[in-house]
Amino acid sequence: MQLKLTNSKFPFTPLLLIAPFFFWGTAMVAMKGVIPQTTPFFMAAMRILPAGILLLLVGMIQGRPQPQGKIAWLWILLFALVDGALFQGFLAQGLVRTGAGLGSVMIDSQPLAVAILSLWLFQERIRFWGWLGLGIGVFGISLIGLPDEWIGSLLHPETIEASLGIDALFQSGEWLMLLASLSMAVGTVLVRWVCKYNDPVMATGWHLILGGVPLLALSAGFESGQWVNIDGYAWIAMGYATIFGSAIAYGLFFYFASSGNLTSLSALTFLTPIFALLFGNLFLGEVLSSLQSVGVGLTLVSIYLINQRDVLAEKLKLKSSKQEDISSTNSGKLLKQSQQQPVEVNVQVGVEISEKI
């Protein structure tokens, strides 16, 4: 997949193309900084509910059509449950137990699941580079998600029971991030049916609102002191995650997806965790272990290979065809030269004379 920038109307289009992924990555850092002062479900609801309202207002100003019919609303409700409530809920709970940069890497590993779902549902070919990326990704996520003690125990199986209990593994925030990633992957696949019956921007706005309602209900029922300890800087961070990390990021994403300036945004997905890791280290002092750093690198490589599998396959095909053309051209030249060169033929003629006596 590649970007098409030649038809762009704006001089800063390359920056605008990167903007959604920059906002998503930095929003992870902002949310992680707010977590100590609030509760996960409340923060998740406050991130997407106002963003959905803003998107609906923009869509109404642009004159975009509202969803029509039961089927359209059913797809939006399913999209809201999976990509709104579940995704944001797992994400917020996971951020309590893991870092912003590490969490973003695991969230943006969702192309691995998307590739498998697309192969199953739409028979999309993954090809060699895709399968290679999947394998590298599984290994990379294992290095990130599994505790270092378990990785070390693989080299010494006799110590695995003493090194870590199974309960500690499932209490890890990385597993919640993987569930969030899977929810996002399913939501990405659902978009194909959602947009079949709805305008993409209006559907996104409604799914953010409808997905935020159950999160707000969970917060009201099971959490307390949601906003008591939030200071001015935390409100600013939440506002950034809402306006820039949700409303503007989604707005830009769907603008480029619908305007024809971009054939696919998937190729830029790997930028999100890079921004999150950079700003997580800068503002939150987050440091990864050596094994997790290797896992991050492998995961980014796998995401790139999966998103670029068609381009890599096409480049190999072109390179192979060029080599064949060069080979055939050289063979033609040699044949032509052999036809133009004079040929010397030595002929011996024997004459036998017999005499009759």
C-alpha positions in Angstrom: 0.0 0.0 0.0 1.2 3.4 -0.8 0.3 7.1 -0.4 -1.0 9.2 -3.2 0.0 12.8 -2.6 0.0 14.2 -6.1 -3.7 15.1 -6.2 -3.6 16.9 -2.9 -5.1 20.4 -2.6 -3.1 21.4 0.5 0.6 22.3 0.7 0.9 20.7 4.1 -0.8 17.4 3.2 2.2 15.2 4.2 2.0 16.7 7.8 -1.8 16.3 7.8 -1.4 12.7 6.8 0.9 12.0 9.7 -1.2 14.1 12.1 -3.8 11.3 13.1 -1.1 8.9 14.1 0.8 11.7 16.0 -2.4 12.6 17.9 -3.2 9.0 18.7 0.3 8.3 20.0 0.6 11.4 22.1 -3.0 11.0 23.4 -1.9 7.7 24.9 0.8 9.6 26.8 -1.7 12.2 27.9 -4.2 9.6 29.1 -1.4 7.7 31.0 -0.6 11.0 32.8 -4.2 11.5 33.8 -4.8 8.0 35.2 -3.5 8.6 38.7 -6.0 11.5 39.2 -9.1 9.8 37.8 -10.7 6.4 37.1 -10.3 4.3 33.9 -14.0 4.1 32.8 -14.6 7.8 33.4 -11.5 8.8 31.4 -12.5 6.5 28.6 -16.0 7.9 28.4 -14.8 11.5 28.5 -12.4 10.8 25.7 -15.0 9.6 23.2 -18.3 11.1 24.2 -17.4 14.7 23.5 -15.4 13.7 20.5 -18.5 12.0 19.0 -20.6 15.1 19.6 -17.9 17.3 17.8 -17.8 14.9 14.8 -21.6 15.0 14.6 -21.7 18.8 14.6 -19.1 18.9 11.9 -21.0 16.4 9.8 -24.2 18.3 10.2 -22.5 21.6 9.2 -21.2 19.7 6.1 -24.7 18.4 5.4 -23.8 14.8 5.7 -26.8 12.4 5.9 -27.9 10.8 9.2 -28.2 7.0 9.5 -31.4 5.7 7.9 -33.2 2.4 8.7 -32.8 -0.4 11.2 -30.0 -2.1 9.4 -27.9 1.1 9.4 -28.4 1.6 13.2 -27.8 -2.0 14.0 -24.4 -1.9 12.3 -23.6 1.4 14.2 -24.6 -0.2 17.5 -22.4 -3.2 16.9 -19.6 -0.9 15.8 -20.1 1.2 19.0 -20.0 -1.9 21.2 -16.8 -3.4 19.8 -14.7 -0.4 18.6 -16.2 2.1 21.2 -17.0 0.5 24.5 -14.8 -2.6 24.5 -11.8 -1.0 22.8 -11.8 2.1 25.0 -12.6 0.2 28.1 -9.8 -2.4 27.7 -7.5 0.5 26.7 -8.2 2.6 29.8 -7.9 -0.4 32.1 -4.7 -1.5 30.4 -3.1 1.9 30.8 -3.5 1.5 34.6 -1.1 -1.4 34.5 1.3 -0.7 31.6 3.1 2.2 30.1 1.8 4.5 27.3 4.5 3.7 24.8 4.4 -0.1 25.4 0.6 0.0 25.4 0.5 1.9 22.1 2.8 -0.7 20.5 0.5 -3.5 21.5 -2.6 -1.5 20.4 -1.1 -0.9 17.0 -0.3 -4.6 16.5 -4.0 -4.9 15.5 -3.0 -5.2 11.7 -1.9 -8.8 12.7 -5.5 -9.6 13.6 -6.9 -7.6 10.7 -4.8 -9.6 8.3 -6.1 -12.9 9.7 -9.7 -11.7 9.8 -9.5 -10.4 6.2 -8.1 -13.7 5.0 -11.0 -15.5 6.7 -13.8 -13.2 5.8 -12.8 -11.6 2.5 -10.2 -14.1 1.2 -7.6 -11.4 0.9 -4.2 -12.9 0.1 -1.6 -12.4 2.8 1.3 -13.6 0.6 4.9 -14.4 1.7 5.7 -11.0 3.2 2.4 -11.0 5.1 3.0 -14.4 6.6 6.6 -13.4 7.5 5.2 -10.3 9.2 2.7 -12.3 11.1 5.4 -14.7 12.4 7.7 -11.9 13.4 4.7 -10.1 15.0 3.7 -13.0 17.1 7.3 -13.4 18.4 7.6 -9.7 19.0 4.3 -9.5 21.0 5.4 -12.5 23.0 8.6 -10.7 24.1 6.5 -7.6 25.0 3.5 -9.3 26.7 5.2 -12.2 28.5 7.0 -11.2 31.7 10.8 -11.4 31.4 10.9 -14.1 34.0 8.9 -16.4 31.7 11.1 -15.7 28.7 14.2 -16.5 30.8 12.5 -19.7 32.1 12.2 -21.0 28.5 15.9 -21.4 28.6 15.6 -23.3 31.9 12.3 -25.1 31.9 12.9 -26.6 35.4 12.5 -23.1 36.9 9.4 -22.0 35.2 7.0 -22.9 38.0 9.0 -21.1 40.6 9.7 -18.0 38.5 6.1 -16.8 38.0 2.6 -17.8 38.9 -0.1 -18.0 36.2 -2.3 -15.5 38.1 0.4 -12.8 37.7 0.5 -13.3 34.0 -3.2 -12.6 33.5 -3.1 -9.6 35.8 -0.7 -8.0 33.4 -1.8 -4.9 31.6 -0.3 -6.1 28.4 -3.1 -8.7 28.1 -5.7 -6.0 28.4 -4.0 -4.1 25.6 -4.1 -7.2 23.5 -7.8 -7.4 24.1 -8.1 -3.8 23.1 -6.1 -4.5 20.0 -8.4 -7.4 19.1 -11.4 -5.2 19.6 -10.0 -2.5 17.4 -9.2 -5.1 14.7 -12.8 -6.4 14.7 -14.0 -2.8 14.6 -11.7 -2.2 11.6 -13.2 -5.2 9.7 -16.8 -4.0 10.7 -16.2 -0.6 9.0 -16.7 -2.2 5.6 -20.3 -3.1 6.5 -20.9 0.0 8.6 -19.9 2.4 5.7 -22.1 0.3 3.3 -25.2 1.7 5.0 -23.9 4.9 6.6 -21.8 8.0 6.0 -18.4 7.2 7.5 -18.1 10.5 9.5 -21.6 10.4 10.9 -21.2 6.7 11.7 -18.0 7.4 13.5 -19.5 10.2 15.5 -22.5 8.1 16.6 -20.4 5.1 17.4 -18.2 7.2 19.7 -21.3 8.6 21.5 -23.1 5.2 21.8 -19.8 3.5 22.8 -19.2 6.1 25.5 -22.6 5.7 27.2 -22.0 2.2 28.7 -18.5 3.4 29.8 -20.1 6.3 31.6 -22.7 4.0 33.1 -20.0 1.6 34.4 -18.1 4.6 35.9 -21.3 5.7 37.7 -22.0 2.3 39.0 -18.5 1.0 40.0 -16.2 4.0 40.4 -16.1 6.9 42.7 -14.2 10.2 43.0 -13.9 10.4 39.2 -13.2 14.1 39.0 -12.4 15.1 42.6 -8.6 14.9 42.2 -8.3 16.1 38.6 -6.2 19.3 38.5 -6.0 21.9 35.7 -3.2 20.1 33.9 -5.1 16.8 33.9 -8.2 18.5 32.4 -6.0 20.0 29.7 -4.6 16.5 29.0 -8.0 15.0 28.8 -9.1 17.8 26.5 -6.2 17.1 24.3 -7.0 13.4 24.2 -10.6 14.2 23.4 -10.2 17.0 20.8 -7.0 16.0 19.1 -6.7 12.3 19.9 -10.2 11.5 19.0 -12.3 14.2 17.1 -9.6 15.7 14.9 -7.6 12.5 14.4 -10.8 10.6 13.3 -11.9 13.6 11.2 -8.6 13.8 9.3 -8.5 10.0 9.0 -11.9 9.8 7.3 -11.3 13.0 5.3 -8.2 11.5 3.6 -9.9 8.1 3.3 -12.9 9.6 1.4 -11.2 12.4 -0.6 -9.1 10.1 -2.8 -5.8 11.6 -1.6 -4.9 8.4 0.2 -5.2 4.8 -1.0 -4.6 3.4 2.4 -3.8 4.8 5.9 -2.6 1.4 7.1 1.0 2.0 5.9 1.4 4.8 8.5 0.0 2.8 11.5 3.5 2.0 12.7 4.1 5.7 13.4 1.7 5.7 16.3 3.7 3.6 18.8 6.9 5.5 17.7 5.3 8.8 18.8 4.0 7.2 22.0 7.3 5.7 22.9 9.2 8.9 22.2 6.8 11.2 24.2 6.3 8.5 26.9 10.1 8.5 27.5 10.2 12.3 27.3 7.3 13.2 29.7 6.7 10.1 31.8 10.2 8.7 32.0 9.1 5.2 30.8 11.9 2.7 30.2 11.5 -0.7 28.5 13.4 -3.8 29.4 15.9 -5.1 26.9 13.6 -8.0 25.9 10.7 -5.6 25.5 12.8 -3.2 23.4 13.6 -6.1 21.1 9.9 -7.1 21.0 8.9 -3.5 20.1 11.4 -3.5 17.2 10.1 -6.8 15.9 6.5 -5.7 16.2 7.1 -2.5 14.2 8.9 -4.5 11.5 6.0 -7.0 11.4 3.4 -4.2 11.1 5.4 -2.7 8.3 5.7 -6.0 6.4 2.0 -6.7 6.7 0.9 -3.2 5.6 3.5 -3.2 2.7 3.2 -6.8 1.6 1.6 -5.9 -1.8 4.2 -3.3 -2.5 7.1 -5.6 -1.6 5.6 -8.4 -3.7 5.1 -6.0 -6.7 8.7 -4.8 -6.4 10.0 -8.3 -6.4 7.9 -9.1 -9.4 9.1 -6.0 -11.3 12.7 -6.8 -10.4 12.3 -10.4 -11.6 10.7 -9.2 -14.9 13.5 -6.7 -15.4 16.1 -9.4 -15.0 14.2 -11.5 -17.5 14.0 -8.6 -20.0 17.7 -8.0 -19.6 18.4 -11.7 -20.1 16.2 -11.9 -23.2 17.7 -8.7 -24.6 21.3 -10.1 -24.1 20.3 -13.3 -25.8 18.7 -11.5 -28.7 21.9 -9.4 -29.2 24.1 -12.5 -29.2 21.8 -14.2 -31.8 21.8 -11.1 -34.0 25.6 -10.8 -33.8 26.0 -14.5 -34.7 23.8 -14.0 -37.8 25.7 -11.0 -39.0 29.2 -12.6 -38.7 30.5 -14.4 -41.9 30.8 -18.1 -41.7 33.7 -20.0 -43.1 33.0 -23.5 -44.3 35.8 -25.8 -45.4 34.7 -28.3 -48.0 36.9 -31.1 -49.3 35.9 -32.6 -52.6 37.2 -36.0 -53.4 37.3 -37.3 -57.0 37.8 -40.9 -57.7 38.8 -42.0 -61.3 38.6 -45.6 -62.2 40.2 -47.0 -65.3 39.0 -50.0 -67.2 41.7 -52.3 -68.3 
